[in-house]
Amino acid sequence: MEFSLTLLDDPAGGIRSDRWDVIVRIGPLADSALSMWRLAPNRRIVCAALSYLAIHGHPTHPQDLVRHICG
């Protein structure tokens, strides 16, 4: 038996379901023709250095991250 793992960074949700037997996705299901089972919670924590926050300020809302250097 052989398995292949493909990792994609595709926030637009352009995954073609006919190419895969199993898809593990983090986020909402874009294609309503697919079935979904929750495997586990996906809690995220945003961290920043104090020196970065001193220069760029503290975000107070997730939308604030658009103007920050993330990545």
PyMOL Python script that loads the backbone (N, CA, C, O; Angstrom):
from pymol import cmd

cmd.read_pdbstr("""\
ATOM      1  N   MET A   1       0.843  -1.169   0.000  1.00  0.00           N
ATOM      2  CA  MET A   1       0.000   0.000   0.000  1.00  0.00           C
ATOM      3  C   MET A   1       0.892   1.236   0.000  1.00  0.00           C
ATOM      4  O   MET A   1       1.883   1.287   0.728  1.00  0.00           O
ATOM      5  N   GLU A   2       0.553   2.212  -0.795  1.00  0.00           N
ATOM      6  CA  GLU A   2       1.339   3.433  -0.908  1.00  0.00           C
ATOM      7  C   GLU A   2       0.456   4.634  -0.632  1.00  0.00           C
ATOM      8  O   GLU A   2      -0.694   4.699  -1.068  1.00  0.00           O
ATOM      9  N   PHE A   3       1.023   5.587   0.106  1.00  0.00           N
ATOM     10  CA  PHE A   3       0.322   6.824   0.412  1.00  0.00           C
ATOM     11  C   PHE A   3       1.132   7.996  -0.110  1.00  0.00           C
ATOM     12  O   PHE A   3       2.359   7.934  -0.189  1.00  0.00           O
ATOM     13  N   SER A   4       0.441   9.051  -0.461  1.00  0.00           N
ATOM     14  CA  SER A   4       1.090  10.280  -0.892  1.00  0.00           C
ATOM     15  C   SER A   4       0.481  11.425  -0.098  1.00  0.00           C
ATOM     16  O   SER A   4      -0.738  11.492   0.063  1.00  0.00           O
ATOM     17  N   LEU A   5       1.320  12.323   0.397  1.00  0.00           N
ATOM     18  CA  LEU A   5       0.862  13.476   1.160  1.00  0.00           C
ATOM     19  C   LEU A   5       1.183  14.732   0.372  1.00  0.00           C
ATOM     20  O   LEU A   5       2.331  14.955  -0.012  1.00  0.00           O
ATOM     21  N   THR A   6       0.170  15.551   0.131  1.00  0.00           N
ATOM     22  CA  THR A   6       0.344  16.827  -0.548  1.00  0.00           C
ATOM     23  C   THR A   6      -0.122  17.924   0.388  1.00  0.00           C
ATOM     24  O   THR A   6      -1.252  17.880   0.875  1.00  0.00           O
ATOM     25  N   LEU A   7       0.722  18.905   0.647  1.00  0.00           N
ATOM     26  CA  LEU A   7       0.371  20.032   1.507  1.00  0.00           C
ATOM     27  C   LEU A   7       0.184  21.259   0.632  1.00  0.00           C
ATOM     28  O   LEU A   7       1.051  21.602  -0.172  1.00  0.00           O
ATOM     29  N   LEU A   8      -0.958  21.918   0.795  1.00  0.00           N
ATOM     30  CA  LEU A   8      -1.262  23.104  -0.002  1.00  0.00           C
ATOM     31  C   LEU A   8      -1.640  24.258   0.906  1.00  0.00           C
ATOM     32  O   LEU A   8      -2.296  24.066   1.929  1.00  0.00           O
ATOM     33  N   ASP A   9      -1.231  25.433   0.535  1.00  0.00           N
ATOM     34  CA  ASP A   9      -1.666  26.652   1.196  1.00  0.00           C
ATOM     35  C   ASP A   9      -2.641  27.309   0.241  1.00  0.00           C
ATOM     36  O   ASP A   9      -2.246  28.120  -0.597  1.00  0.00           O
ATOM     37  N   ASP A  10      -3.913  26.965   0.362  1.00  0.00           N
ATOM     38  CA  ASP A  10      -4.926  27.386  -0.601  1.00  0.00           C
ATOM     39  C   ASP A  10      -6.120  28.004   0.112  1.00  0.00           C
ATOM     40  O   ASP A  10      -7.168  27.369   0.223  1.00  0.00           O
ATOM     41  N   PRO A  11      -5.977  29.230   0.596  1.00  0.00           N
ATOM     42  CA  PRO A  11      -7.092  29.837   1.332  1.00  0.00           C
ATOM     43  C   PRO A  11      -8.337  30.060   0.476  1.00  0.00           C
ATOM     44  O   PRO A  11      -9.424  30.248   1.021  1.00  0.00           O
ATOM     45  N   ALA A  12      -8.204  30.044  -0.841  1.00  0.00           N
ATOM     46  CA  ALA A  12      -9.371  30.245  -1.702  1.00  0.00           C
ATOM     47  C   ALA A  12     -10.243  28.998  -1.777  1.00  0.00           C
ATOM     48  O   ALA A  12     -11.375  29.070  -2.256  1.00  0.00           O
ATOM     49  N   GLY A  13      -9.742  27.862  -1.316  1.00  0.00           N
ATOM     50  CA  GLY A  13     -10.537  26.647  -1.312  1.00  0.00           C
ATOM     51  C   GLY A  13     -10.679  25.995  -2.665  1.00  0.00           C
ATOM     52  O   GLY A  13     -11.683  25.328  -2.916  1.00  0.00           O
ATOM     53  N   GLY A  14      -9.706  26.164  -3.553  1.00  0.00           N
ATOM     54  CA  GLY A  14      -9.802  25.621  -4.894  1.00  0.00           C
ATOM     55  C   GLY A  14      -9.388  24.165  -5.013  1.00  0.00           C
ATOM     56  O   GLY A  14      -8.852  23.757  -6.043  1.00  0.00           O
ATOM     57  N   ILE A  15      -9.627  23.379  -3.977  1.00  0.00           N
ATOM     58  CA  ILE A  15      -9.255  21.971  -4.015  1.00  0.00           C
ATOM     59  C   ILE A  15     -10.274  21.197  -4.842  1.00  0.00           C
ATOM     60  O   ILE A  15     -11.474  21.262  -4.572  1.00  0.00           O
ATOM     61  N   ARG A  16      -9.801  20.466  -5.846  1.00  0.00           N
ATOM     62  CA  ARG A  16     -10.689  19.625  -6.659  1.00  0.00           C
ATOM     63  C   ARG A  16     -10.880  18.304  -5.943  1.00  0.00           C
ATOM     64  O   ARG A  16      -9.926  17.540  -5.794  1.00  0.00           O
ATOM     65  N   SER A  17     -12.095  18.020  -5.496  1.00  0.00           N
ATOM     66  CA  SER A  17     -12.356  16.826  -4.696  1.00  0.00           C
ATOM     67  C   SER A  17     -12.198  15.535  -5.485  1.00  0.00           C
ATOM     68  O   SER A  17     -12.051  14.478  -4.872  1.00  0.00           O
ATOM     69  N   ASP A  18     -12.222  15.567  -6.810  1.00  0.00           N
ATOM     70  CA  ASP A  18     -12.083  14.346  -7.597  1.00  0.00           C
ATOM     71  C   ASP A  18     -10.629  13.860  -7.670  1.00  0.00           C
ATOM     72  O   ASP A  18     -10.374  12.765  -8.171  1.00  0.00           O
ATOM     73  N   ARG A  19      -9.680  14.653  -7.181  1.00  0.00           N
ATOM     74  CA  ARG A  19      -8.263  14.264  -7.217  1.00  0.00           C
ATOM     75  C   ARG A  19      -7.829  13.533  -5.955  1.00  0.00           C
ATOM     76  O   ARG A  19      -6.759  12.924  -5.946  1.00  0.00           O
ATOM     77  N   TRP A  20      -8.627  13.572  -4.884  1.00  0.00           N
ATOM     78  CA  TRP A  20      -8.184  13.076  -3.584  1.00  0.00           C
ATOM     79  C   TRP A  20      -9.188  12.073  -3.008  1.00  0.00           C
ATOM     80  O   TRP A  20     -10.390  12.165  -3.256  1.00  0.00           O
ATOM     81  N   ASP A  21      -8.672  11.119  -2.238  1.00  0.00           N
ATOM     82  CA  ASP A  21      -9.523  10.199  -1.492  1.00  0.00           C
ATOM     83  C   ASP A  21      -9.883  10.797  -0.140  1.00  0.00           C
ATOM     84  O   ASP A  21     -11.007  10.635   0.336  1.00  0.00           O
ATOM     85  N   VAL A  22      -8.931  11.488   0.475  1.00  0.00           N
ATOM     86  CA  VAL A  22      -9.131  12.120   1.786  1.00  0.00           C
ATOM     87  C   VAL A  22      -8.500  13.500   1.750  1.00  0.00           C
ATOM     88  O   VAL A  22      -7.384  13.664   1.255  1.00  0.00           O
ATOM     89  N   ILE A  23      -9.207  14.492   2.272  1.00  0.00           N
ATOM     90  CA  ILE A  23      -8.691  15.858   2.380  1.00  0.00           C
ATOM     91  C   ILE A  23      -8.818  16.278   3.837  1.00  0.00           C
ATOM     92  O   ILE A  23      -9.895  16.174   4.423  1.00  0.00           O
ATOM     93  N   VAL A  24      -7.717  16.754   4.424  1.00  0.00           N
ATOM     94  CA  VAL A  24      -7.753  17.325   5.768  1.00  0.00           C
ATOM     95  C   VAL A  24      -7.634  18.825   5.578  1.00  0.00           C
ATOM     96  O   VAL A  24      -6.638  19.319   5.047  1.00  0.00           O
ATOM     97  N   ARG A  25      -8.648  19.538   6.011  1.00  0.00           N
ATOM     98  CA  ARG A  25      -8.712  20.980   5.776  1.00  0.00           C
ATOM     99  C   ARG A  25      -8.899  21.703   7.101  1.00  0.00           C
ATOM    100  O   ARG A  25      -9.650  21.256   7.967  1.00  0.00           O
ATOM    101  N   ILE A  26      -8.212  22.814   7.243  1.00  0.00           N
ATOM    102  CA  ILE A  26      -8.401  23.678   8.406  1.00  0.00           C
ATOM    103  C   ILE A  26      -9.201  24.872   7.925  1.00  0.00           C
ATOM    104  O   ILE A  26      -8.730  25.648   7.093  1.00  0.00           O
ATOM    105  N   GLY A  27     -10.407  25.022   8.445  1.00  0.00           N
ATOM    106  CA  GLY A  27     -11.268  26.121   8.034  1.00  0.00           C
ATOM    107  C   GLY A  27     -12.599  25.617   7.526  1.00  0.00           C
ATOM    108  O   GLY A  27     -12.857  24.413   7.553  1.00  0.00           O
ATOM    109  N   PRO A  28     -13.447  26.514   7.063  1.00  0.00           N
ATOM    110  CA  PRO A  28     -14.776  26.121   6.597  1.00  0.00           C
ATOM    111  C   PRO A  28     -14.714  25.289   5.322  1.00  0.00           C
ATOM    112  O   PRO A  28     -13.779  25.418   4.532  1.00  0.00           O
ATOM    113  N   LEU A  29     -15.698  24.452   5.130  1.00  0.00           N
ATOM    114  CA  LEU A  29     -15.791  23.613   3.942  1.00  0.00           C
ATOM    115  C   LEU A  29     -16.367  24.434   2.802  1.00  0.00           C
ATOM    116  O   LEU A  29     -17.508  24.889   2.875  1.00  0.00           O
ATOM    117  N   ALA A  30     -15.575  24.628   1.738  1.00  0.00           N
ATOM    118  CA  ALA A  30     -15.984  25.488   0.626  1.00  0.00           C
ATOM    119  C   ALA A  30     -16.922  24.775  -0.345  1.00  0.00           C
ATOM    120  O   ALA A  30     -17.808  25.411  -0.916  1.00  0.00           O
ATOM    121  N   ASP A  31     -16.749  23.475  -0.544  1.00  0.00           N
ATOM    122  CA  ASP A  31     -17.534  22.717  -1.523  1.00  0.00           C
ATOM    123  C   ASP A  31     -18.613  21.930  -0.798  1.00  0.00           C
ATOM    124  O   ASP A  31     -18.296  20.989  -0.071  1.00  0.00           O
ATOM    125  N   SER A  32     -19.874  22.289  -0.974  1.00  0.00           N
ATOM    126  CA  SER A  32     -20.958  21.632  -0.252  1.00  0.00           C
ATOM    127  C   SER A  32     -21.213  20.211  -0.742  1.00  0.00           C
ATOM    128  O   SER A  32     -22.004  19.497  -0.127  1.00  0.00           O
ATOM    129  N   ALA A  33     -20.570  19.774  -1.831  1.00  0.00           N
ATOM    130  CA  ALA A  33     -20.726  18.411  -2.322  1.00  0.00           C
ATOM    131  C   ALA A  33     -19.868  17.429  -1.516  1.00  0.00           C
ATOM    132  O   ALA A  33     -20.003  16.216  -1.678  1.00  0.00           O
ATOM    133  N   LEU A  34     -18.989  17.944  -0.651  1.00  0.00           N
ATOM    134  CA  LEU A  34     -18.116  17.100   0.159  1.00  0.00           C
ATOM    135  C   LEU A  34     -18.734  16.859   1.530  1.00  0.00           C
ATOM    136  O   LEU A  34     -19.529  17.664   2.014  1.00  0.00           O
ATOM    137  N   SER A  35     -18.361  15.744   2.150  1.00  0.00           N
ATOM    138  CA  SER A  35     -18.780  15.456   3.521  1.00  0.00           C
ATOM    139  C   SER A  35     -17.664  15.867   4.466  1.00  0.00           C
ATOM    140  O   SER A  35     -16.486  15.794   4.113  1.00  0.00           O
ATOM    141  N   MET A  36     -18.034  16.301   5.675  1.00  0.00           N
ATOM    142  CA  MET A  36     -17.030  16.778   6.622  1.00  0.00           C
ATOM    143  C   MET A  36     -17.233  16.111   7.971  1.00  0.00           C
ATOM    144  O   MET A  36     -18.363  15.936   8.428  1.00  0.00           O
ATOM    145  N   TRP A  37     -16.102  15.733   8.616  1.00  0.00           N
ATOM    146  CA  TRP A  37     -16.098  15.263   9.992  1.00  0.00           C
ATOM    147  C   TRP A  37     -15.030  16.047  10.730  1.00  0.00           C
ATOM    148  O   TRP A  37     -13.906  16.185  10.246  1.00  0.00           O
ATOM    149  N   ARG A  38     -15.378  16.555  11.891  1.00  0.00           N
ATOM    150  CA  ARG A  38     -14.403  17.290  12.692  1.00  0.00           C
ATOM    151  C   ARG A  38     -13.464  16.274  13.341  1.00  0.00           C
ATOM    152  O   ARG A  38     -13.910  15.386  14.067  1.00  0.00           O
ATOM    153  N   LEU A  39     -12.170  16.407  13.078  1.00  0.00           N
ATOM    154  CA  LEU A  39     -11.174  15.500  13.642  1.00  0.00           C
ATOM    155  C   LEU A  39     -10.713  15.955  15.016  1.00  0.00           C
ATOM    156  O   LEU A  39     -10.555  15.145  15.928  1.00  0.00           O
ATOM    157  N   ALA A  40     -10.500  17.256  15.157  1.00  0.00           N
ATOM    158  CA  ALA A  40      -9.993  17.800  16.417  1.00  0.00           C
ATOM    159  C   ALA A  40     -10.178  19.307  16.410  1.00  0.00           C
ATOM    160  O   ALA A  40     -10.282  19.911  15.343  1.00  0.00           O
ATOM    161  N   PRO A  41     -10.221  19.920  17.582  1.00  0.00           N
ATOM    162  CA  PRO A  41     -10.270  21.384  17.617  1.00  0.00           C
ATOM    163  C   PRO A  41      -8.949  21.959  17.094  1.00  0.00           C
ATOM    164  O   PRO A  41      -7.906  21.310  17.173  1.00  0.00           O
ATOM    165  N   ASN A  42      -9.005  23.161  16.570  1.00  0.00           N
ATOM    166  CA  ASN A  42      -7.816  23.805  16.018  1.00  0.00           C
ATOM    167  C   ASN A  42      -7.688  25.190  16.645  1.00  0.00           C
ATOM    168  O   ASN A  42      -8.103  26.190  16.059  1.00  0.00           O
ATOM    169  N   ARG A  43      -7.121  25.232  17.816  1.00  0.00           N
ATOM    170  CA  ARG A  43      -6.955  26.481  18.542  1.00  0.00           C
ATOM    171  C   ARG A  43      -5.670  27.158  18.080  1.00  0.00           C
ATOM    172  O   ARG A  43      -4.630  26.510  17.956  1.00  0.00           O
ATOM    173  N   ARG A  44      -5.743  28.433  17.832  1.00  0.00           N
ATOM    174  CA  ARG A  44      -4.565  29.189  17.382  1.00  0.00           C
ATOM    175  C   ARG A  44      -4.264  30.306  18.360  1.00  0.00           C
ATOM    176  O   ARG A  44      -5.166  30.900  18.951  1.00  0.00           O
ATOM    177  N   ILE A  45      -2.991  30.579  18.519  1.00  0.00           N
ATOM    178  CA  ILE A  45      -2.539  31.642  19.414  1.00  0.00           C
ATOM    179  C   ILE A  45      -1.611  32.549  18.608  1.00  0.00           C
ATOM    180  O   ILE A  45      -0.667  32.074  17.975  1.00  0.00           O
ATOM    181  N   VAL A  46      -1.877  33.833  18.632  1.00  0.00           N
ATOM    182  CA  VAL A  46      -1.030  34.808  17.940  1.00  0.00           C
ATOM    183  C   VAL A  46      -0.017  35.337  18.946  1.00  0.00           C
ATOM    184  O   VAL A  46      -0.388  35.801  20.024  1.00  0.00           O
ATOM    185  N   CYS A  47       1.264  35.266  18.591  1.00  0.00           N
ATOM    186  CA  CYS A  47       2.347  35.700  19.470  1.00  0.00           C
ATOM    187  C   CYS A  47       3.174  36.776  18.779  1.00  0.00           C
ATOM    188  O   CYS A  47       3.278  36.806  17.553  1.00  0.00           O
ATOM    189  N   ALA A  48       3.760  37.656  19.580  1.00  0.00           N
ATOM    190  CA  ALA A  48       4.639  38.701  19.038  1.00  0.00           C
ATOM    191  C   ALA A  48       5.671  39.069  20.090  1.00  0.00           C
ATOM    192  O   ALA A  48       5.416  38.989  21.291  1.00  0.00           O
ATOM    193  N   ALA A  49       6.839  39.474  19.615  1.00  0.00           N
ATOM    194  CA  ALA A  49       7.890  39.950  20.518  1.00  0.00           C
ATOM    195  C   ALA A  49       7.502  41.312  21.080  1.00  0.00           C
ATOM    196  O   ALA A  49       6.879  42.121  20.392  1.00  0.00           O
ATOM    197  N   LEU A  50       7.867  41.557  22.318  1.00  0.00           N
ATOM    198  CA  LEU A  50       7.565  42.857  22.935  1.00  0.00           C
ATOM    199  C   LEU A  50       8.181  44.004  22.142  1.00  0.00           C
ATOM    200  O   LEU A  50       7.592  45.081  22.046  1.00  0.00           O
ATOM    201  N   SER A  51       9.371  43.776  21.569  1.00  0.00           N
ATOM    202  CA  SER A  51      10.016  44.832  20.780  1.00  0.00           C
ATOM    203  C   SER A  51       9.198  45.146  19.519  1.00  0.00           C
ATOM    204  O   SER A  51       9.102  46.307  19.120  1.00  0.00           O
ATOM    205  N   TYR A  52       8.605  44.112  18.889  1.00  0.00           N
ATOM    206  CA  TYR A  52       7.755  44.333  17.712  1.00  0.00           C
ATOM    207  C   TYR A  52       6.527  45.147  18.114  1.00  0.00           C
ATOM    208  O   TYR A  52       6.167  46.107  17.432  1.00  0.00           O
ATOM    209  N   LEU A  53       5.888  44.768  19.215  1.00  0.00           N
ATOM    210  CA  LEU A  53       4.676  45.467  19.657  1.00  0.00           C
ATOM    211  C   LEU A  53       4.973  46.912  20.041  1.00  0.00           C
ATOM    212  O   LEU A  53       4.132  47.791  19.852  1.00  0.00           O
ATOM    213  N   ALA A  54       6.170  47.160  20.582  1.00  0.00           N
ATOM    214  CA  ALA A  54       6.545  48.532  20.944  1.00  0.00           C
ATOM    215  C   ALA A  54       6.623  49.418  19.703  1.00  0.00           C
ATOM    216  O   ALA A  54       6.303  50.605  19.770  1.00  0.00           O
ATOM    217  N   ILE A  55       7.041  48.857  18.582  1.00  0.00           N
ATOM    218  CA  ILE A  55       7.163  49.625  17.341  1.00  0.00           C
ATOM    219  C   ILE A  55       5.840  49.708  16.590  1.00  0.00           C
ATOM    220  O   ILE A  55       5.469  50.779  16.109  1.00  0.00           O
ATOM    221  N   HIS A  56       5.118  48.582  16.481  1.00  0.00           N
ATOM    222  CA  HIS A  56       3.941  48.488  15.614  1.00  0.00           C
ATOM    223  C   HIS A  56       2.606  48.573  16.348  1.00  0.00           C
ATOM    224  O   HIS A  56       1.561  48.678  15.705  1.00  0.00           O
ATOM    225  N   GLY A  57       2.620  48.531  17.662  1.00  0.00           N
ATOM    226  CA  GLY A  57       1.383  48.608  18.435  1.00  0.00           C
ATOM    227  C   GLY A  57       0.746  47.239  18.660  1.00  0.00           C
ATOM    228  O   GLY A  57       1.091  46.254  18.008  1.00  0.00           O
ATOM    229  N   HIS A  58      -0.183  47.211  19.592  1.00  0.00           N
ATOM    230  CA  HIS A  58      -0.880  45.975  19.966  1.00  0.00           C
ATOM    231  C   HIS A  58      -2.174  45.836  19.172  1.00  0.00           C
ATOM    232  O   HIS A  58      -3.021  46.727  19.232  1.00  0.00           O
ATOM    233  N   PRO A  59      -2.351  44.742  18.430  1.00  0.00           N
ATOM    234  CA  PRO A  59      -3.649  44.531  17.769  1.00  0.00           C
ATOM    235  C   PRO A  59      -4.708  44.219  18.831  1.00  0.00           C
ATOM    236  O   PRO A  59      -4.433  43.517  19.803  1.00  0.00           O
ATOM    237  N   THR A  60      -5.899  44.739  18.639  1.00  0.00           N
ATOM    238  CA  THR A  60      -6.995  44.493  19.592  1.00  0.00           C
ATOM    239  C   THR A  60      -8.111  43.663  18.972  1.00  0.00           C
ATOM    240  O   THR A  60      -9.011  43.201  19.673  1.00  0.00           O
ATOM    241  N   HIS A  61      -8.053  43.474  17.655  1.00  0.00           N
ATOM    242  CA  HIS A  61      -9.084  42.736  16.934  1.00  0.00           C
ATOM    243  C   HIS A  61      -8.391  41.951  15.820  1.00  0.00           C
ATOM    244  O   HIS A  61      -7.409  42.440  15.261  1.00  0.00           O
ATOM    245  N   PRO A  62      -8.870  40.741  15.476  1.00  0.00           N
ATOM    246  CA  PRO A  62      -8.220  39.982  14.392  1.00  0.00           C
ATOM    247  C   PRO A  62      -8.041  40.781  13.102  1.00  0.00           C
ATOM    248  O   PRO A  62      -7.048  40.583  12.403  1.00  0.00           O
ATOM    249  N   GLN A  63      -8.955  41.664  12.772  1.00  0.00           N
ATOM    250  CA  GLN A  63      -8.835  42.467  11.540  1.00  0.00           C
ATOM    251  C   GLN A  63      -7.607  43.385  11.602  1.00  0.00           C
ATOM    252  O   GLN A  63      -7.090  43.780  10.558  1.00  0.00           O
ATOM    253  N   ASP A  64      -7.137  43.726  12.793  1.00  0.00           N
ATOM    254  CA  ASP A  64      -5.942  44.559  12.939  1.00  0.00           C
ATOM    255  C   ASP A  64      -4.697  43.883  12.355  1.00  0.00           C
ATOM    256  O   ASP A  64      -3.744  44.566  11.982  1.00  0.00           O
ATOM    257  N   LEU A  65      -4.699  42.560  12.273  1.00  0.00           N
ATOM    258  CA  LEU A  65      -3.520  41.837  11.781  1.00  0.00           C
ATOM    259  C   LEU A  65      -3.227  42.112  10.315  1.00  0.00           C
ATOM    260  O   LEU A  65      -2.123  41.838   9.844  1.00  0.00           O
ATOM    261  N   VAL A  66      -4.197  42.648   9.590  1.00  0.00           N
ATOM    262  CA  VAL A  66      -3.994  42.972   8.164  1.00  0.00           C
ATOM    263  C   VAL A  66      -2.861  43.988   8.010  1.00  0.00           C
ATOM    264  O   VAL A  66      -2.119  43.929   7.030  1.00  0.00           O
ATOM    265  N   ARG A  67      -2.714  44.909   8.950  1.00  0.00           N
ATOM    266  CA  ARG A  67      -1.689  45.948   8.852  1.00  0.00           C
ATOM    267  C   ARG A  67      -0.390  45.574   9.575  1.00  0.00           C
ATOM    268  O   ARG A  67       0.518  46.398   9.686  1.00  0.00           O
ATOM    269  N   HIS A  68      -0.303  44.330  10.066  1.00  0.00           N
ATOM    270  CA  HIS A  68       0.899  43.871  10.758  1.00  0.00           C
ATOM    271  C   HIS A  68       1.697  42.929   9.859  1.00  0.00           C
ATOM    272  O   HIS A  68       1.181  42.382   8.884  1.00  0.00           O
ATOM    273  N   ILE A  69       2.972  42.755  10.216  1.00  0.00           N
ATOM    274  CA  ILE A  69       3.855  41.847   9.492  1.00  0.00           C
ATOM    275  C   ILE A  69       3.635  40.455  10.066  1.00  0.00           C
ATOM    276  O   ILE A  69       4.128  40.144  11.150  1.00  0.00           O
ATOM    277  N   CYS A  70       2.905  39.624   9.354  1.00  0.00           N
ATOM    278  CA  CYS A  70       2.597  38.274   9.826  1.00  0.00           C
ATOM    279  C   CYS A  70       3.236  37.261   8.899  1.00  0.00           C
ATOM    280  O   CYS A  70       3.229  37.430   7.680  1.00  0.00           O
ATOM    281  N   GLY A  71       3.780  36.222   9.471  1.00  0.00           N
ATOM    282  CA  GLY A  71       4.332  35.183   8.606  1.00  0.00           C
ATOM    283  C   GLY A  71       5.573  34.628   9.048  1.00  0.00           C
ATOM    284  O   GLY A  71       6.123  33.744   8.390  1.00  0.00           O
TER     285      GLY A  71
END
""", "prot")
cmd.dss("prot")
cmd.show_as("cartoon", "prot")
cmd.util.cbc("prot")
cmd.orient("prot")
